Amino acid sequence: PMEWDFPVYNIHKIIGQRIRNFVANGNMLVLTGGIMAIEFINSYFFYNIEDADGNYSPGPYRRLEDPNVPEEFKAAASILPQKGISV
């Protein structure tokens, strides 16, 4: 189930474990940033990530050229514009 666009599964039960297994098996989990992404990582992966103060970049965000980037991402946009607080 979702509440305020956030999954509210018990992190210690099978669904929480499946999310962690998905990433541990080498699959990619793409999060788009923001408070909800930080809370998701902290909850499901037992981290304690906090927002950084200062050095905020207003965008646009450019993709770094890296030969190790998976093929699936090479077709993505090379620049993401910043519009308000959304990317």
Buried (B, 14 or more C-beta within 10 A) or exposed (E): EEEEEEBEBEBEEEEBBEBBEEEEEEEEEEEEEEEBBBEBBEBBBEEEEEEEEEEEEEEEBEEEEEEEEEEEEEEEEEEBEEEEEEE
